[in-house]
Structures are given as structure tokens and as C-alpha cells.
Amino acid sequence: MARRSETISPTAHYTGFVWVRSGLSDPVFATAEGRVLHGLLRPLMAASGALGGPTLDGFLLARHRLIDRLLTDAVERDGITQVVEIAAGLSARGWRFTRRHPGLIYLEADLPDMAERKRRTLRGALPAGPGHRVAELDVLDETGLDRLVADLDPARGLVIVTEGLVNYFDEPAVRAMWARFARALGRFERGRYLSDLHLTTSDFAVRAFVRALSAFVRGQVHLHFTGAAEAEAALLAAGFGRAVLHVPPETGLVRVVEATP
């Protein structure tokens, strides 16, 4: 069953505010809800950081910046000029990348309520590049992604991005999702899949952090796979030809997946 858009909205609001606060977004992407949530969590995050533990802002920024770097490589080095970001929330990545690369086609796909909110937000920002648009997609729809990319040009390549998505689903759902992504990318001459991923850990501080995050998003945050090798094997089994998990230099709390068909 698909997650309802209002269930994921706390993280969408919070992360949207973090991107603005860190200079990664236009101020219109910061919502009142995000500002309030950030203020409520600030004492807890400050205490965690003072004790040497993880902070929500720290791992959010680490994964976001690393995905940005890998996407920049795909566009500037490998010449891929089409991107689909699934469950983009209030991220300004599509807005930033199409302003920086005017020839880039960038589709942000999200559940209907979030997609409509994103459209309203974008109307208040400086114009995105001409190839930017917001579409509706349920990531659990077996054929939804195939329909979304059907009109894209196979010769221009495709990057699929998911950030802050896969750990809301259990492992069977993630494996099925990855198989759909690999299938969709397979029709393009060059393809890339980029995503964050949290691995299973016995670290008490990290597990406590994940429990707190689950309470914050009002749903379970799943930890998948016992190590990078197991996760990479799952990606290969889903139909990718190559997969590697990167560790952001700022934190070991999260991994970033880079997989190719």
C-alpha cells in the first residue's frame, strides 16, 4: 500500500527548511511547518551533537551533497541530460540543476498532494530551467514509472534519484522497487540510479536515532541489509549491472547508492 502524502509531510517540511537554511534552496521552499519542526528538534539535536552522536541536519546534508556531486558527474562527465527524482518533496535539487544546466530535462515525481504543493512553491521562486516539471507518481505502482519515462529520449540517458524514500519501506518492497528502476533505466543508452540507504547496525546511538526518526515521521524507518556487500548484491539481483555504496565523508550514518544497468 502506498504511503499517504500527509504521512511523509513532516520530513518534507523539515528537509525543505534545512536546505534553505544551508543555502541549498530558494527561501520560498522553507515552510512555516518546517521552521517550527526545526525549532522543536534543535535542543535534542544539539544535545546529540555535543555527546558525539548523529544529528538529523548533519546526515541530511551529507547525503544531499553527495547525491548532488554524483548527479553533477552524471550530467557533466557522462552527458546524461534527463533526470527523474522520485518523492522529491520540497527539495530544490531540480530547480537548482535546471537553472545551472538549461538543457537538462528534470522530472520531479511525487504523490498528488505533495506534487501540488511543490507546484505552488515553485510559482513563488525564481524560474527553474525550461526542462523542469513536476509530475504525479506512486512509487509502488508497478507500471507508473514506465509510463512516466515513456516519452523521454533513450539516447539522452536517464538518472533516477530517490532521497529519503527507500528506508520507509520494508526489504521486499525495496527490492521490487529497485527492479522497476533497473527495468526503466534499461531502455536508455546510459543510466544511473542514485539513492541514500541506511544499513542495519548494532550501534546503540544510531538505533536510538532511528527510533526517534521513526517517531518524528509517524511511521517505521527500516534498516536494510547487514553491510554494503549485501546491499550491492541485492541491487545486482534487481537487475543492475554494477552497484557501489559510497560513504559521505561527513558521516558514516548513511550510505549513498550509485548503480548502473
C-alpha positions in Angstrom: 0.0 0.0 0.0 1.3 3.4 -0.9 2.1 5.8 1.9 -0.2 8.8 2.1 1.4 12.1 1.3 0.4 13.6 4.6 2.3 10.9 6.4 5.6 11.9 4.9 5.0 15.6 5.0 6.9 16.2 8.4 10.1 15.2 6.7 9.3 17.1 3.6 8.8 20.3 5.6 11.8 19.7 7.8 14.2 18.9 5.0 12.9 21.8 2.9 13.8 24.1 5.8 17.3 22.5 6.2 18.1 23.0 2.5 17.1 26.7 2.7 19.0 27.2 6.0 22.1 25.7 4.4 22.0 27.8 1.2 20.9 24.9 -1.0 17.5 26.2 -1.8 15.4 29.4 -2.5 13.7 30.8 0.6 10.3 30.1 -0.8 10.9 26.4 -0.2 11.0 26.9 3.6 7.6 26.4 5.1 6.2 27.6 8.5 5.8 23.9 9.4 9.4 23.2 8.6 10.6 26.2 10.7 8.5 25.1 13.7 9.7 21.4 13.4 13.3 22.5 13.2 13.0 24.7 16.2 11.4 21.9 18.2 14.1 19.4 17.4 17.0 21.9 17.8 17.7 21.2 21.5 17.6 17.4 21.0 20.0 17.6 18.0 22.3 20.0 19.9 22.5 17.5 22.8 23.2 14.6 20.5 25.9 16.5 18.7 27.5 17.6 22.0 27.7 13.9 23.0 29.3 13.0 19.7 26.1 11.4 18.4 24.4 11.9 15.0 22.3 14.9 14.2 19.4 15.0 11.7 20.7 18.0 9.9 24.2 16.5 9.6 23.1 13.3 7.9 20.5 15.1 5.7 23.2 17.5 4.4 25.8 14.7 4.0 23.6 12.6 1.8 22.1 15.5 -0.1 25.6 16.9 -1.0 26.9 13.6 -2.1 23.9 12.8 -4.3 24.4 16.3 -5.8 28.1 15.5 -6.6 27.2 12.2 -8.2 24.4 13.7 -10.2 26.8 16.5 -11.4 29.2 13.8 -12.6 26.5 12.0 -14.5 25.4 15.3 -16.2 28.8 17.0 -16.8 31.1 14.0 -17.3 28.8 11.3 -18.7 26.5 13.6 -20.7 23.2 12.3 -19.2 20.6 15.0 -19.7 17.4 13.5 -18.3 16.6 13.1 -14.6 13.6 11.7 -12.7 13.6 12.4 -9.0 11.0 10.3 -7.1 9.5 11.6 -3.9 11.4 14.9 -4.2 9.4 16.6 -1.5 10.5 20.2 -1.1 14.0 19.6 -2.3 15.2 22.3 -4.6 17.6 20.0 -6.5 15.6 20.0 -9.7 15.2 23.8 -9.5 19.0 24.2 -8.9 20.1 21.8 -11.6 17.9 23.1 -14.4 19.0 26.6 -13.7 22.6 25.5 -13.8 22.1 23.2 -16.9 19.4 24.8 -19.1 19.3 21.8 -21.4 18.5 19.3 -18.7 15.1 17.6 -18.5 14.2 17.1 -14.8 11.0 15.5 -13.8 10.1 15.6 -10.1 7.6 12.8 -9.3 5.6 12.7 -6.1 2.3 11.8 -4.6 -0.6 14.1 -5.7 -0.8 16.3 -2.6 3.0 16.9 -2.4 3.2 17.4 -6.1 0.6 20.1 -6.0 2.3 21.8 -3.0 5.6 21.7 -4.9 4.0 23.4 -8.0 2.6 26.2 -5.8 6.0 26.6 -4.1 7.8 26.9 -7.5 5.5 29.6 -8.6 6.9 31.8 -5.9 10.6 31.1 -6.7 12.8 32.4 -9.5 12.1 30.4 -12.7 13.6 27.0 -13.0 15.1 25.9 -16.2 12.8 25.1 -19.2 13.1 21.4 -18.8 11.8 21.3 -15.2 8.4 20.0 -14.3 6.5 18.2 -11.5 4.6 15.0 -12.2 2.5 12.7 -10.1 3.7 9.2 -9.3 3.0 6.5 -6.7 6.4 4.7 -6.4 4.6 1.4 -5.6 2.6 1.5 -8.9 4.0 -1.4 -10.9 3.9 0.4 -14.2 3.8 4.1 -13.1 7.5 4.8 -13.7 7.4 3.1 -17.1 4.6 5.4 -18.1 6.4 8.5 -16.7 9.6 7.9 -18.7 7.9 6.5 -21.9 8.3 9.9 -23.7 11.9 10.5 -22.7 14.7 10.1 -25.3 16.7 6.9 -24.8 19.7 8.5 -26.5 20.0 11.2 -23.8 20.3 8.8 -20.9 18.5 8.9 -17.6 19.3 9.3 -13.9 16.7 8.1 -11.3 17.1 9.8 -7.9 15.5 8.8 -4.7 16.4 10.6 -1.5 14.8 9.9 1.9 12.5 7.3 0.4 13.6 3.7 0.5 14.0 3.3 4.2 10.3 3.9 4.7 9.6 0.6 3.0 10.4 -3.0 4.1 13.1 -5.0 2.2 10.7 -6.9 -0.2 9.2 -3.6 -1.3 12.6 -2.1 -1.8 13.8 -5.0 -3.8 10.7 -4.8 -6.0 11.2 -1.0 -6.3 14.8 -1.4 -7.4 13.7 -4.0 -10.0 11.3 -1.4 -11.5 14.1 1.2 -11.5 16.5 -1.1 -13.3 13.9 -2.1 -15.8 13.1 1.6 -16.6 16.8 2.5 -16.9 17.4 -0.5 -19.2 15.8 1.2 -22.2 18.2 4.2 -22.0 21.7 4.2 -23.6 23.2 5.4 -20.3 21.6 5.1 -16.9 22.3 5.8 -13.3 20.4 5.3 -10.0 21.3 7.4 -7.0 19.8 7.0 -3.5 20.5 7.2 0.1 20.4 3.9 2.2 20.6 3.1 5.9 22.2 -0.2 6.7 21.4 -2.5 9.7 23.6 -1.6 12.6 24.2 -2.8 16.2 25.3 0.7 17.2 23.1 1.8 20.1 23.3 5.5 19.3 22.3 5.0 15.7 19.5 2.7 16.5 18.2 5.2 19.1 18.4 7.9 16.5 16.4 5.8 14.0 13.7 5.1 16.6 13.5 8.8 17.2 13.3 9.5 13.5 10.5 6.9 13.2 8.5 8.7 15.8 9.2 12.0 14.0 7.9 10.8 10.7 5.0 8.9 12.3 6.0 5.6 10.7 8.6 3.0 10.8 12.1 3.7 9.4 13.5 0.4 8.2 17.2 -0.5 8.3 18.1 -2.7 5.3 21.0 -5.2 4.8 23.8 -6.1 7.1 26.6 -4.4 5.0 27.5 -2.8 1.8 28.2 -6.1 0.1 24.7 -7.4 0.8 23.1 -4.2 -0.4 25.2 -4.3 -3.6 24.2 -7.9 -4.2 20.5 -7.0 -3.8 20.9 -4.3 -6.4 22.6 -6.7 -8.8 19.8 -9.2 -8.2 17.3 -6.5 -9.0 18.8 -6.1 -12.5 21.5 -3.6 -12.2 24.9 -4.4 -13.8 27.0 -2.5 -11.3 26.4 -1.1 -7.9 28.5 0.6 -5.3 27.7 2.2 -1.9 29.5 5.4 -1.1 30.2 6.7 2.4 29.7 10.5 2.8 33.0 12.0 4.2 31.0 13.9 6.9 29.2 10.9 8.5 29.0 7.1 8.4 25.4 7.1 9.4 24.1 6.8 5.8 25.3 5.3 2.5 24.7 6.6 -1.0 23.9 4.1 -3.7 25.2 4.5 -7.2 24.0 1.8 -9.6 24.0 1.4 -13.3 22.1 -1.0 -15.6 
